Amino acid sequence: MSRIASLHKRDGITRTIIASIHQPSSEVVQVFHNLCLLSSGRTVYFGPASTATEFFATNGFPCPTLQNPSDHFLKTINTDFGKDLEQGLDGGIPTEEVIDSLTRSYKSSEIYQQVRRQVSEICKWDWGVLEKKRNHAGFVIQCLVLTRRSFVNMYRDIGYNWLRLAIYVALAIGLATVFYDIGSSYGSIQVRGSLIMFITSFLTFMTIGGFPSFLEDMKVFDRERLNGHYGTAAFIISNSFSAIPYLLLISLIPGAIAYYPSGLQKGAEHFLFFASILFACMMLVESLMMIVASIVPNLLMGIITGAGIQGLMMLGGGIFRYPNDLLKPFWRYPLYYIAFHKYAYQGLFKNEFEKLTFPVDEAAGPTSINGKEILRYKLQMEMGYSKWVDLAILLGMVVLYRLLFLGFIKTTEKIKPIATTFMSAPPIQTTQVMVNPSSTPLHGESL
């Protein structure tokens, strides 16, 4: 408290210090020059702190001996107490009456008139530079500051990225041992497909584990956005850029552990494409959970909703049931085309099977089958475009999901006040009529 008080005249500049304090000690009360007591939004007293005790005593509420004045003020004007505790609960005065009495007395006091004169004089002063409107930081500065803060928070949050990295490494080691050296025989076709399906479905599904941390970020974002510090666009951009290094780390390290020991197609290009698909899928799931958080701010319901949406996308992705076997209503149109799993499956399968040839053990017929035939006829993949188009579609969906999140936030800003006004509308007033039976004529009597 002494440091706050020392700011009053530091560097030769006189400052006005405003502090909101609850139940201060008597020593702290003596530090203040002026004191403002509020109760339910009404000003009970506003004037010199040294005369507050005298004001209460003059109006019939003296401070008892050896009692802290701030405690006495609180007990007298706190509406949580039904009656004035200084006079006992049985015969005390209702607190509302005490507040009304003190408020009326204050408004008729000389202190109140003096405060009004001081306020009128201050309003006439020429503030010059102080009246100039303060400008917020520019959009670029906002993005840079928020990106740095979000990056540091993610670095410090063990569960958000580091625990997830450890779990991914453990799963990658499991995949590397289960699918170790799958070879290039005809039977390896099914094994390669199983490995790709597990990585695309389960590893990306686990990204919803970051939802609790993001929900906490959303609470901070809502508070700071409503205070006008920055907008939704700056938050989305900063969150996206701050997450990129960690998602790249999670894509490359566990991806390499699972990719090379299992014997998938060799070459740096194939591995980098594999890691890029994994990175894009995790970015997509985080973007999806951002949208879910803007609609369902509850932790448990948000995780259930996000898991349900991903489950539907997996089923409609064209692998568990091939595209031509999917029911056209809903599953084929539109889910198959809007599910990001479709493009992840096709990109990884094209990356793995193109340029490969597998021997066929059948006595009659061809002795080998190439990867393009497997993709086109067995897996029913769309071969009219390359795997890079699938990756570009996934990255485009990342941008689209972030824009959808922006749209949901903007829509909520406009709908929430309307909904609040509608919900708080006063009920329709009804009038109840009571009839005195003794004044109503009995049946058969003349009126």
C-alpha positions as CSV (number, residue, x, y, z in Angstrom):
1,M,0.0,0.0,0.0
2,S,2.9,2.3,0.7
3,R,4.1,1.9,-2.9
4,I,0.8,2.8,-4.2
5,A,0.7,5.9,-2.0
6,S,4.2,6.9,-3.1
7,L,2.9,7.2,-6.7
8,H,1.0,10.3,-5.6
9,K,4.0,12.6,-6.2
10,R,6.6,10.5,-7.9
11,D,9.0,12.4,-10.3
12,G,7.5,15.7,-9.2
13,I,4.1,14.9,-10.9
14,T,1.0,15.1,-8.8
15,R,-1.3,12.1,-9.6
16,T,-4.8,11.1,-8.6
17,I,-4.8,7.5,-7.4
18,I,-8.1,5.6,-7.3
19,A,-8.2,2.3,-5.4
20,S,-11.1,-0.2,-4.9
21,I,-10.5,-1.9,-1.5
22,H,-12.6,-4.1,0.7
23,Q,-12.4,-4.0,4.5
24,P,-9.0,-2.2,4.9
25,S,-7.3,-1.9,8.2
26,S,-7.5,1.4,10.1
27,E,-3.9,2.2,9.1
28,V,-4.8,1.8,5.4
29,V,-7.8,4.0,5.8
30,Q,-5.7,6.8,7.1
31,V,-3.6,6.7,3.9
32,F,-6.5,7.8,1.8
33,H,-7.4,11.5,1.4
34,N,-10.9,10.9,0.2
35,L,-13.4,8.0,0.7
36,C,-16.3,6.9,-1.4
37,L,-18.8,4.4,0.1
38,L,-21.2,2.7,-2.3
39,S,-24.2,0.4,-1.5
40,S,-26.2,-1.2,-4.3
41,G,-24.9,1.5,-6.7
42,R,-25.9,4.4,-4.4
43,T,-23.4,6.9,-3.0
44,V,-23.7,6.8,0.8
45,Y,-20.7,9.0,1.4
46,F,-18.1,10.7,-0.8
47,G,-15.7,13.1,0.9
48,P,-12.7,13.4,3.2
49,A,-11.8,10.0,4.8
50,S,-11.1,11.7,8.1
51,T,-14.7,13.0,8.4
52,A,-16.5,9.7,7.5
53,T,-16.7,8.5,11.1
54,E,-18.1,11.8,12.2
55,F,-20.7,11.7,9.4
56,F,-21.9,8.3,10.6
57,A,-22.0,9.4,14.2
58,T,-24.0,12.6,13.4
59,N,-26.6,10.4,11.7
60,G,-27.0,8.1,14.6
61,F,-24.6,5.3,13.7
62,P,-21.4,6.0,15.8
63,C,-18.5,3.7,15.5
64,P,-18.0,1.6,18.6
65,T,-14.9,2.0,20.7
66,L,-11.9,0.0,19.6
67,Q,-13.5,-1.1,16.3
68,N,-12.1,-0.7,12.8
69,P,-14.1,2.1,11.1
70,S,-14.1,0.3,7.8
71,D,-15.7,-2.8,9.5
72,H,-18.3,-0.4,11.0
73,F,-19.1,1.1,7.6
74,L,-19.4,-2.3,6.0
75,K,-21.8,-3.7,8.6
76,T,-23.9,-0.5,8.5
77,I,-24.5,-0.3,4.7
78,N,-24.1,-3.9,3.6
79,T,-27.4,-5.2,2.3
80,D,-26.3,-8.8,2.9
81,F,-27.3,-8.2,6.6
82,G,-31.0,-7.8,7.0
83,K,-30.6,-5.4,9.9
84,D,-28.0,-3.1,11.4
85,L,-25.8,-5.5,13.4
86,E,-24.7,-2.9,15.8
87,Q,-28.2,-2.7,17.2
88,G,-28.9,-6.5,17.2
89,L,-30.9,-8.6,14.9
90,D,-34.1,-8.5,17.0
91,G,-34.5,-4.8,17.5
92,G,-32.2,-3.4,14.7
93,I,-33.1,-1.0,12.0
94,P,-33.5,-2.6,8.5
95,T,-30.4,-2.0,6.4
96,E,-32.4,-0.5,3.5
97,E,-33.8,2.2,5.9
98,V,-30.2,2.9,7.2
99,I,-28.9,3.3,3.6
100,D,-31.9,5.6,2.7
101,S,-31.3,7.7,5.8
102,L,-27.6,8.0,5.1
103,T,-28.1,8.8,1.4
104,R,-30.6,11.6,2.1
105,S,-28.3,13.0,4.9
106,Y,-25.3,13.0,2.6
107,K,-27.2,14.7,-0.3
108,S,-28.2,17.5,2.1
109,S,-24.8,17.9,3.6
110,E,-22.2,20.6,3.0
111,I,-19.7,17.9,1.9
112,Y,-22.0,16.9,-1.0
113,Q,-22.3,20.5,-2.2
114,Q,-18.6,20.9,-2.0
115,V,-18.0,17.8,-4.1
116,R,-20.5,19.1,-6.7
117,R,-18.6,22.4,-6.9
118,Q,-15.3,20.6,-7.4
119,V,-16.7,18.4,-10.1
120,S,-18.1,21.6,-11.9
121,E,-14.7,23.2,-11.7
122,I,-12.9,20.2,-13.0
123,C,-15.3,20.0,-16.0
124,K,-14.3,23.5,-17.0
125,W,-10.6,22.8,-17.1
126,D,-8.7,22.7,-20.4
127,W,-7.1,19.2,-20.4
128,G,-5.3,19.8,-23.7
129,V,-3.3,16.7,-24.7
130,L,-5.1,14.5,-22.1
131,E,-8.4,14.8,-24.0
132,K,-6.9,13.2,-27.1
133,K,-8.2,9.8,-27.8
134,R,-5.8,7.0,-27.1
135,N,-5.1,4.8,-30.1
136,H,-5.0,1.0,-29.8
137,A,-2.0,-0.9,-31.2
138,G,-2.2,-1.6,-34.9
139,F,-3.5,-4.9,-36.2
140,V,0.0,-6.2,-37.0
141,I,1.3,-5.3,-33.5
142,Q,-1.7,-7.0,-32.0
143,C,-1.1,-10.2,-34.0
144,L,2.6,-10.2,-33.1
145,V,2.0,-9.7,-29.3
146,L,-0.8,-12.3,-29.2
147,T,1.3,-14.8,-31.2
148,R,4.2,-14.4,-28.8
149,R,1.9,-14.7,-25.7
150,S,0.1,-17.7,-27.1
151,F,3.4,-19.4,-28.1
152,V,4.8,-18.9,-24.5
153,N,1.5,-20.2,-23.0
154,M,1.7,-23.3,-25.2
155,Y,5.3,-23.8,-24.2
156,R,4.5,-23.6,-20.5
157,D,1.4,-25.8,-20.7
158,I,2.8,-29.3,-20.3
159,G,-0.5,-31.0,-21.2
160,Y,-1.3,-29.0,-24.3
161,N,1.6,-30.0,-26.5
162,W,4.4,-31.8,-24.6
163,L,2.2,-34.5,-23.1
164,R,0.5,-35.0,-26.5
165,L,4.0,-35.3,-28.1
166,A,5.0,-37.9,-25.6
167,I,1.8,-39.9,-26.3
168,Y,2.3,-39.6,-30.0
169,V,5.9,-40.8,-29.7
170,A,4.7,-43.8,-27.6
171,L,2.0,-44.7,-30.2
172,A,4.5,-44.2,-33.0
173,I,6.8,-46.7,-31.4
174,G,3.9,-49.1,-31.1
175,L,3.1,-48.7,-34.8
176,A,6.8,-49.1,-35.7
177,T,7.0,-52.4,-33.8
178,V,3.5,-53.8,-34.9
179,F,4.0,-52.9,-38.6
180,Y,7.8,-53.5,-38.6
181,D,9.2,-54.2,-42.1
182,I,5.9,-54.9,-43.9
183,G,7.7,-55.8,-47.1
184,S,6.4,-55.5,-50.7
185,S,4.4,-58.8,-51.1
186,Y,0.8,-58.9,-52.2
187,G,-0.3,-59.3,-48.6
188,S,1.5,-56.0,-47.7
189,I,-1.3,-54.1,-49.6
190,Q,-3.7,-54.7,-46.8
191,V,-1.1,-54.1,-44.1
192,R,-0.2,-50.7,-45.6
193,G,-3.8,-49.7,-45.8
194,S,-4.4,-50.6,-42.2
195,L,-1.4,-48.5,-41.1
196,I,-2.5,-45.5,-43.1
197,M,-6.1,-45.8,-41.8
198,F,-4.9,-45.9,-38.2
199,I,-2.7,-42.9,-38.6
200,T,-5.3,-40.8,-40.5
201,S,-8.2,-41.8,-38.2
202,F,-6.9,-42.3,-34.7
203,L,-3.8,-40.0,-34.5
204,T,-5.8,-37.1,-35.8
205,F,-8.7,-37.9,-33.6
206,M,-6.5,-37.5,-30.5
207,T,-6.0,-33.8,-31.4
208,I,-9.2,-33.1,-29.5
209,G,-7.2,-33.5,-26.3
210,G,-6.1,-29.9,-26.6
211,F,-9.7,-28.7,-26.3
212,P,-9.6,-27.9,-22.5
213,S,-6.6,-25.6,-23.0
214,F,-8.2,-23.9,-25.9
215,L,-11.4,-23.4,-23.9
216,E,-9.3,-21.5,-21.3
217,D,-7.9,-19.4,-24.1
218,M,-11.4,-18.7,-25.2
219,K,-12.4,-17.4,-21.8
220,V,-9.5,-14.9,-21.9
221,F,-10.3,-14.0,-25.5
222,D,-13.9,-13.3,-24.6
223,R,-13.0,-11.0,-21.7
224,E,-10.3,-9.1,-23.6
225,R,-12.4,-8.8,-26.8
226,L,-15.3,-7.3,-24.8
227,N,-12.9,-4.8,-23.3
228,G,-11.9,-3.7,-26.8
229,H,-8.2,-4.8,-26.6
230,Y,-8.2,-6.7,-30.0
231,G,-10.6,-8.3,-32.4
232,T,-11.4,-11.9,-33.4
233,A,-9.2,-11.8,-36.5
234,A,-6.1,-11.0,-34.5
235,F,-6.9,-13.9,-32.1
236,I,-7.4,-16.4,-34.9
237,I,-4.2,-15.4,-36.8
238,S,-2.1,-15.5,-33.6
239,N,-3.5,-18.8,-32.4
240,S,-2.8,-20.3,-35.9
241,F,0.8,-19.1,-36.1
242,S,1.7,-20.0,-32.5
243,A,0.4,-23.6,-32.9
244,I,2.3,-24.3,-36.2
245,P,5.8,-25.0,-34.6
246,Y,4.3,-27.5,-32.1
247,L,2.2,-29.2,-34.6
248,L,5.1,-29.5,-37.0
249,L,7.1,-31.0,-34.2
250,I,4.4,-33.5,-33.4
251,S,4.0,-34.4,-37.1
252,L,7.7,-34.9,-37.9
253,I,9.1,-36.8,-34.8
254,P,6.3,-39.4,-34.3
255,G,5.8,-39.5,-38.1
256,A,9.4,-40.4,-38.7
257,I,9.3,-43.1,-35.9
258,A,6.2,-44.7,-37.5
259,Y,7.2,-44.2,-41.1
260,Y,10.7,-45.5,-41.6
261,P,10.8,-48.8,-39.5
262,S,7.5,-49.9,-41.0
263,G,9.0,-49.9,-44.5
264,L,6.6,-47.5,-46.2
265,Q,7.7,-46.1,-49.6
266,K,11.2,-44.7,-49.4
267,G,12.2,-41.2,-50.3
268,A,12.3,-37.8,-48.6
269,E,9.5,-36.5,-50.8
270,H,7.1,-39.3,-49.7
271,F,7.9,-38.8,-46.0
272,L,7.5,-35.0,-46.2
273,F,4.2,-35.4,-47.9
274,F,3.1,-38.0,-45.2
275,A,4.1,-35.5,-42.4
276,S,2.4,-32.6,-44.3
277,I,-0.9,-34.6,-44.4
278,L,-0.6,-35.4,-40.7
279,F,0.1,-31.7,-39.9
280,A,-2.9,-30.5,-42.0
281,C,-5.2,-33.0,-40.3
282,M,-4.2,-31.8,-36.8
283,M,-4.6,-28.2,-37.9
284,L,-8.1,-29.1,-39.2
285,V,-9.1,-30.8,-36.0
286,E,-8.0,-27.9,-33.9
287,S,-9.9,-25.5,-36.2
288,L,-13.0,-27.8,-35.9
289,M,-12.7,-27.7,-32.1
290,M,-12.4,-23.8,-32.2
291,I,-15.8,-23.8,-34.0
292,V,-17.2,-26.3,-31.4
293,A,-15.9,-24.1,-28.6
294,S,-17.7,-21.0,-30.0
295,I,-21.0,-23.0,-30.0
296,V,-20.6,-25.3,-27.0
297,P,-18.5,-23.6,-24.3
298,N,-18.9,-26.6,-21.9
299,L,-15.8,-28.8,-21.6
300,L,-17.5,-32.2,-21.5
301,M,-20.2,-31.4,-24.1
302,G,-17.6,-29.8,-26.4
303,I,-15.4,-32.9,-26.4
304,I,-18.4,-35.2,-27.0
305,T,-19.6,-32.9,-29.9
306,G,-16.2,-32.8,-31.5
307,A,-15.7,-36.6,-31.2
308,G,-19.1,-37.2,-32.7
309,I,-18.4,-34.9,-35.7
310,Q,-15.1,-36.7,-36.4
311,G,-16.7,-40.1,-36.0
312,L,-19.2,-39.3,-38.7
313,M,-16.5,-37.9,-41.0
314,M,-14.4,-41.1,-40.5
315,L,-17.4,-43.3,-41.5
316,G,-18.1,-41.1,-44.6
317,G,-14.5,-40.8,-45.6
318,G,-14.7,-43.6,-48.2
319,I,-12.4,-46.2,-46.6
320,F,-14.6,-48.1,-44.0
321,R,-17.1,-48.3,-46.9
322,Y,-15.9,-47.6,-50.4
323,P,-17.4,-44.5,-52.1
324,N,-19.6,-46.5,-54.5
325,D,-21.1,-48.5,-51.6
326,L,-22.1,-45.5,-49.5
327,L,-25.7,-44.6,-49.3
328,K,-26.2,-41.5,-51.5
329,P,-28.4,-39.6,-49.0
330,F,-26.2,-37.9,-46.4
331,W,-23.3,-40.4,-46.5
332,R,-22.3,-39.8,-50.2
333,Y,-23.9,-36.4,-50.6
334,P,-22.7,-34.3,-48.9
335,L,-20.7,-36.0,-46.1
336,Y,-18.2,-37.8,-48.3
337,Y,-17.2,-34.6,-50.1
338,I,-17.0,-32.3,-47.0
339,A,-15.2,-34.8,-44.7
340,F,-11.5,-34.0,-44.5
341,H,-10.8,-37.7,-44.0
342,K,-11.6,-38.3,-47.6
343,Y,-8.8,-36.1,-48.8
344,A,-6.4,-37.3,-46.1
345,Y,-7.1,-41.0,-47.0
346,Q,-6.7,-40.3,-50.8
347,G,-3.6,-38.2,-50.4
348,L,-1.8,-40.8,-48.2
349,F,-2.9,-43.8,-50.3
350,K,-1.7,-42.1,-53.5
351,N,1.6,-41.2,-51.8
352,E,2.1,-44.8,-50.8
353,F,0.8,-46.9,-53.7
354,E,1.7,-44.8,-56.8
355,K,4.9,-46.1,-58.5
356,L,4.7,-49.4,-56.6
357,T,4.2,-52.9,-58.1
358,F,3.1,-55.9,-56.1
359,P,3.4,-59.6,-57.2
360,V,0.2,-61.7,-57.6
361,D,0.3,-65.3,-56.4
362,E,-2.5,-66.5,-58.7
363,A,-1.5,-69.2,-61.2
364,A,-3.7,-67.8,-64.0
365,G,-3.8,-64.1,-64.9
366,P,-1.2,-61.3,-64.5
367,T,1.8,-61.9,-62.3
368,S,1.8,-58.4,-60.8
369,I,-0.5,-55.4,-60.1
370,N,0.6,-51.8,-60.0
371,G,-0.4,-49.2,-57.4
372,K,-2.6,-47.2,-59.7
373,E,-4.8,-50.2,-60.4
374,I,-5.2,-50.8,-56.7
375,L,-6.1,-47.2,-56.1
376,R,-8.5,-47.0,-59.1
377,Y,-10.3,-50.3,-59.0
378,K,-9.9,-51.8,-55.5
379,L,-10.0,-48.7,-53.3
380,Q,-12.1,-46.6,-55.7
381,M,-9.8,-43.5,-55.3
382,E,-10.3,-40.5,-57.5
383,M,-7.3,-40.6,-59.8
384,G,-8.2,-37.5,-61.9
385,Y,-5.9,-35.3,-59.8
386,S,-2.6,-35.7,-57.9
387,K,-1.9,-36.1,-54.2
388,W,-0.8,-32.5,-54.0
389,V,-4.3,-31.4,-54.8
390,D,-5.6,-33.4,-51.8
391,L,-3.0,-31.6,-49.6
392,A,-4.0,-28.2,-51.0
393,I,-7.7,-29.0,-50.3
394,L,-6.9,-29.9,-46.7
395,L,-4.9,-26.6,-46.2
396,G,-7.8,-24.7,-47.8
397,M,-10.2,-26.4,-45.4
398,V,-8.0,-25.2,-42.5
399,V,-8.5,-21.6,-43.7
400,L,-12.2,-22.2,-44.3
401,Y,-12.7,-23.6,-40.8
402,R,-10.9,-20.6,-39.2
403,L,-13.2,-18.3,-41.3
404,L,-16.2,-20.2,-40.1
405,F,-15.0,-19.7,-36.5
406,L,-14.8,-15.9,-37.2
407,G,-18.3,-16.0,-38.6
408,F,-19.7,-17.8,-35.6
409,I,-18.1,-15.3,-33.2
410,K,-19.4,-12.3,-35.3
411,T,-22.9,-13.9,-35.4
412,T,-22.9,-14.5,-31.7
413,E,-22.0,-10.9,-31.0
414,K,-25.1,-9.7,-32.9
415,I,-27.5,-12.4,-31.7
416,K,-26.6,-12.5,-28.0
417,P,-27.9,-9.0,-27.2
418,I,-31.1,-9.7,-29.0
419,A,-31.5,-13.0,-27.2
420,T,-30.7,-11.4,-23.8
421,T,-33.3,-8.7,-24.5
422,F,-35.9,-11.3,-25.5
423,M,-35.2,-13.5,-22.4
424,S,-35.3,-10.5,-20.0
425,A,-38.6,-9.2,-21.4
426,P,-41.1,-8.3,-18.6
427,P,-43.9,-10.8,-18.2
428,I,-47.4,-9.9,-19.2
429,Q,-49.1,-8.3,-16.2
430,T,-52.3,-9.9,-15.1
431,T,-54.9,-8.5,-12.7
432,Q,-56.6,-10.7,-10.1
433,V,-60.1,-9.6,-9.1
434,M,-61.3,-10.7,-5.6
435,V,-65.1,-10.7,-5.0
436,N,-66.5,-10.4,-1.5
437,P,-69.1,-13.1,-1.2
438,S,-71.1,-11.2,1.4
439,S,-71.7,-8.3,-1.0
440,T,-72.9,-10.6,-3.8
441,P,-76.7,-11.1,-4.1
442,L,-77.9,-14.6,-3.4
443,H,-79.9,-16.5,-6.0
444,G,-83.5,-15.5,-6.1
445,E,-82.9,-12.1,-4.4
446,S,-83.8,-9.0,-6.2
447,L,-81.0,-6.7,-7.4
